[in-house]
């Protein structure tokens, strides 16, 4: 009899928290985004809460537009550690929580990414995860000699081949390839190293990778695509998806759509965990929770709020802040998927520009629940049992306090309901997510051939 499903939880630990004014919270270290001990405290809190993973979103440049002028200087979304460097350090002060980071397929080469994440998997004892993204901002492009971001279609075509190459490089060595027999002088079995020799539209990569097969078989692959191309890439390659939905209807539609695509790639629905983002703000009472949230809402400056909208809806500074949200010029929209969510929020709630930026100052278009631990557990349980999620990516308002509140108040309530683990199931992220071990293709082929021989002999 299969064990009952458990809610999976990750935390987005970028910078000072997910709220636009998180760095201004009275108890926050304003420079925590460049303080190692800040990141240590956050990650150890995640492990204390038995979370599956701590996740570092990243870009190869500052991704918060300075539109209108001065917006960037009024946020903390400006500097941060390079994620693989930071996660390698955090691997030394944690033992179970997964360590996930974004790395772009647009401005990297597959060999670099395969090597870095394989190394992190070894360093952490099997806890590495790669969040696959394509880079969409002009600011990032201009750091690599380009005027603007490459066209979307080309980015996704490159990304699909990029992931294929990385996965192939991760299979360079079989699990038992390294004999390391001092007496004979044989270090590895030559029959168990596999040269990739990939030649495709975007890449020519010979291999093999100069890192052994990893403790997880291969690192976990995360994807966050909301577009049709992104959903297809996730259905083909991802182990985890970070999604964004406001309603259970939208979450269920996304869940069914992506999992419905998996069969064409020979994958079962349980091979993929869909974890929508959720900003949970708990309090012992609903009023206490709301008061905690209002502390941050009152610290949002208009110029920063407009900046948060600019990437998705363009520069709205010429409009009345207390007037309706105008229809954006498509040319001004970097992220159409998230921009559409924002517009739907504005139209559904008849929101002004000010009300809209205050509405997204926390969750940035993700679901937000402000209330008691029971309220938050109810919300998670509804989506979990209602076909909208396998788990959630926590988006703390500010760090580390926003995460500590969830760990201390919400986790016990989920455990009381039998929805969440009371101890880690294993040492690797793959084990804790309940995902199957990826048998090496060569070993699988030998096993299949042997089974066929035995079957023929028995006839």
N, C-alpha and C positions, 0 to 999 in steps of 0.2 A: 504494500500500500504506500503510495507516494506521500511524502511529508507535505503538510499544508504550505501553501505559498506564504512567503514573508515579504514585507515591504523592504525594498532596497533604498538606501539613502546615501547620497553624496552631498558635498558642500562646495559651493563656489567660494573660494577663499581669496579672490583677487583683491589686492590693495587693502583698502580700509573698510570694505563692505559694499553691499549692493546699493545702498541708499545714496543718492546724490550728495547728501550732506553728512554722510557717515563720518568723515574725517573731522567734522566739527562737533561731534557728540562730546559733551563735557568730560566723559570718562575715557575718550579715545586718545591714543598717542598720535598726534597730528602727522607725524612723520613715519608712522608704522609701515607704510608701503616700502620703505627702504631700511627696515630694521629686522635682522634675522630673528631676534628673540620674539618679535611679534608673530612671525610665521610659525615659529616653534610652538608657541602657546596655542595658536589656532589649530595646528595639525594635531597636537596632543589632545586638545579638547575633542576633536573629531574622533580620535581613537578611543577616548574615554566614553564617548557616546556610541561606540561600536559601529560607526559609519563605514560603509563600504569603501568610500574614497574621498580624498580631498583633491579638488580640481582647480587648476590654474589656467584661466583663460588668458590668451596672449595675442599680441599682434607684433609685427616687425616695424613698429613705429607708433607714434601717439595717434590713437584712433578717435579721440574726442575733438571734434572740430572747434576751432577758435572762431565760431560763428554763433551769434554776433561777436564782434571784437570784444575781447576780455572774458569770454566764456571759459576758455581753458584755464586761465589763471585763477578762476574761482572754484576749481574742482581739484580733487586729488588724483584724477585720472590722467596722469602725465608721466610719472616714472614708476618703474617696477623692476624687480630682479628678472634676469633671464631664467625661464622656468626650469629647464633641465638642470642648471647649476644649483638652483634653490632646492629642487626636489632631491637631488643627490645628498645635500646637506641634511634635509629633513628625514631621509631614509635612515640616518644614523641615530635619530632620537625617537623613532617610532618602530613598531615591530609588526603591526597587522594592517593598518589602514592603507588603502590603495593610494597611489601617487599618480595623478593624471595631469597632463599638460597639453596645451594646444601647440601644434607645429604646422605651419602652412605648407601646402603642396605647391604654391605659386612661386615662392622665393627660396626653396630648398632643393636639394637633390636627394633622390631616394636612398642612396648609400649612406649619406650623412644621417638621415632620420632613422634608418634601420639600425645603424651602429649605436646612435645615442640612446634610443629607447631599449635596445637589447642590453646595453651596458647598465642602464638604470634598473632593468629587471633583475640583473645579477646582483647589483649593489644592494637592492632592497629585498632580495630573497623572493622575488616573484610578485611584485606589487605595482608594476609599471603599466600605464595606459596612455595611449596616444589619441588625442582629439584631432581628427582630420578636418581641416578647413581649407578653403580657398580664400586668398586675400582680396578684398573688394574695394579698399580705399585708395584714393589717389596719393594720400600721404605716405602710405606704405610703398606704393609703386615708385615714388620719387626718391626713396632711399636706395633704389636699385637701378637708377639710371633711366627710368621710364617717366613719361609725362603723366600717364594715368593708368589705372588698373586694366589688365587685359579683359577682353570681352568675356561675359559670363559663360557662354557655351564652351569656348576654348579652355577656360579654367577648369570646368568640370570634366572635360575629356582628358585633360592632363592629370587631374586628380584621380580619376578611375585607374589610369595606367600606373600612376605613381604608387597607389596602394597595392596594386598587383605586384609591382617590382619589390616593394618593401617586404611584403609577405613572402615572396620567393626568396629574398635574401635571408630572411629569418629561418628558412629551411635549408640553409647551406650545410649544416652539420646535423647528423642524426644524434639522438639523445645519448647513445653509448659510443659515439665516434672516438672519443678520447680514451685511449688505453693507458697512456703514460706509464709504460712498463720500463722502469729503470734498468732492469736486468737485460732485457733484449734490446733496449735502445729504441723501441717503437713507441712514438708519442701518440699517434692516432691511426685508425684503420683507414687506409686510402679508399676503400670501397664505400665508406660511409660519409664522404664529403661530396657535395653536389654543386657543380658549377652552374650558375643560372643561365648565362648566355642569352639574356633577354634582348630582343631587338623589336622595337615598336615605333609608333608614330612620333612619340615624344622622347623616348629614352633608349639608349644602348648601354646595357650594364652587364658586364661579364660575371663578376663575383669570383669566388665566394666571399661572404662576409667574414671579417676577421674577428668575430665574436661568436662564441659557442652558442648552441641552442639554449634558450633561456629556461628558467625554472617554471614558467607558465606554459612552456611550449612555444608560445609567442606572446608578446604583450597584448593587452586588451585594446581593442579599437573602438573609439567613440566617434560619433558623428552627430551633427546638429542641423542637418539640412531640412529646411521647410519647403523649398521649391520642389518641383517635380523631379528635377535632376538630382537634387540632394536626397530626396526620399529613395530614389532608385539606387544611388550609391550606398545609402545606409542599408537597404534591404539586401544588397549583394555582399557587403563587407563588414558591417558594424556588429559589435557585441553589445553596445549601449548607445542609446540616443538620448541627448538632452533636447527636449522639445519645449515649445512655448504655447500655452493655450489658456484662455480666460474662462471657458465654460466646459462642463463635462461633455456637452454635445460635440464641441470642437475637438476635445481631447480624444473622445471615442472615435470620431471620424478619422483623425490622424493615426491613431493606434491601429484601427482596422485596415486602413489604406496601406501603411508601411508593412505590417505583418502579412497582409494579403499578397504582397509582391515577392515574398521570400521563397515561395515554392519554386519559382522559375530558376532560382539559383541553387536548388537542392537543399534548402535550409528549412528547419522547423521553426515555428513561431517562438518556442521557448529558448531558441538560440540567441534571441535578442531581447534586451531589457530596455523598455522605454520609460524614461524618467523625466517627466516635465518639471520645469522650475517652479518653486513655490517659495514665497516670502512668508514665513511664519513668525508672527510677533505675539508671544504668549504673555499672559499676566494672570495673577491669581483670580482676578475678576476681569470682566470685559472692559470695564472702565480703566482699570490699571493698564491693560494692554493698549487701549487707545491712547492713554496719556503717554505711554512710552513712545508710541509712534509719532504723536504730535510734537514731542521734543525735537525730532528730526525735521518734520514738515515745516516747522517754524524757522528752521535754519536754511531753507532752500532760497537762494537768491534768484531773482528773475532772470538775470543774465545766464546763470548756470542752467536754469530750467529751460530756457530757450535753446541753449546749446545742446541739451539732451534730446531735443526734438529735431535739431537741424539736420542730423545725419539721415533722418527718415522722412521728414516733411519739408525740408528746406528752411531758409531763414525767414522766421515769422516776426522779426523784431519791428517791422514797419506797421504791423497790425495792432489793434487795440487788444491788450492782454485780457481784457474782460469782455471781448467780443467773441463771435463764433470762430471755430477753427476753419480756415479756408481750404479749398481743394488744392492740393499741392501740384506744382509743375513736375511731371514725371522726370524731367532732366535733373531735378534737385534731389532725387531720392536714391540713396545708396542701397538701402536694404528695403526692398519692396514688401517682403513678407512681414517684417516687423512694422513697417509703416502702415500696412493695411490693418494690422491689429490696432494700432493707435487710432487710426481713422474710425474704425468700427467702435472703439471705446467712446470716442468723442460723439459720434452720431447716436449711439445707443443711449448715452447719458446726457445728451444735449449740453456738452461741456464747452466752456470757454477755453481759450488758449491757456490761461493761468490754471484752470482746473485740470486741464489735460496734463500739463507738465508736473503738477503736484500729484496727479494720479499715477504717473509713471516714474516719479522720482524714486520710489522704492523698488517696485518689481520690474520696471523697465519693460512692461508688457506681459510679464509673467503673472500668474495667479498670486493673489495676496490674501492671507487670512489673519486677521487681528482678533484675538479672543483668548479664551481660557484654553488650557491644554486639551480639555475635552472637545472644545470647538475645533481646534486644529486637527486632532485625531479623527473627529467625525468627517472633516473635509477630505483628509487623506484616504480614509477608509471608503468613502463614497466613490472616489475615482478608482481606487485599487480594486474594489469588488465590482465596480460598474463598467469595467472594460476600457478605462481611460489611461491606466498607468500600471507599470510593474514596480514603481517606486518613485522617488522624487529627488531633485537636486535642490538642496536648501540654499536659499539666497539670504544670508543674514543682513539685517539692516546696517549694522556696524560690527566691526571685529575688534577684539574677540567676543565682546559682550553679547551680541545678538545670537551667536552660536551657543555660547554658554547657557543662555536662557532656554534654548530649545533642548539642549542635552539634559539640563536639570529638571525641566518641567514636562516636555512633550514626550521624550523617549520613554520615561516610566509609564506614561499613559498608554502608549502603543504596546509596550511589553505586557501591561496588565490585560490588554485585550487579546493577547496572543498573536499580534500582527508583526512583531519585531523580535529579532534575536535577543537572547540574554547572554550570549557568548559568541565569539567568532567561530565559524565552522571549520576554518582551516588557516593556513599561513599565507596562501597566495590570494590575490584579488580574484582570480578565476574561480577558486574554490568558494570564496565567500559570496560571489555573485551567483553561484549555482550553475556555472557554465561548464560544459564538457571539455575534457582534455583534448587538444588538437593533435591527434596522432600524426607523426611524420609521414608524408606521402609515400616515401620509399618503404618504410616499415609496414604501412598499410598495404602496399602492393605485394610485398613478400607474404604477409599474412593471408591475403586473399588468394594468392597463388597456391600456398600450402593447403588452404582449405579446399581448393578445387582439386588438388592432387589427391587429398585424402578422400574426398567425395567420389572421385573416379575409381580409386582403389577399392572402395567399399561396394561398388556396384557389381 
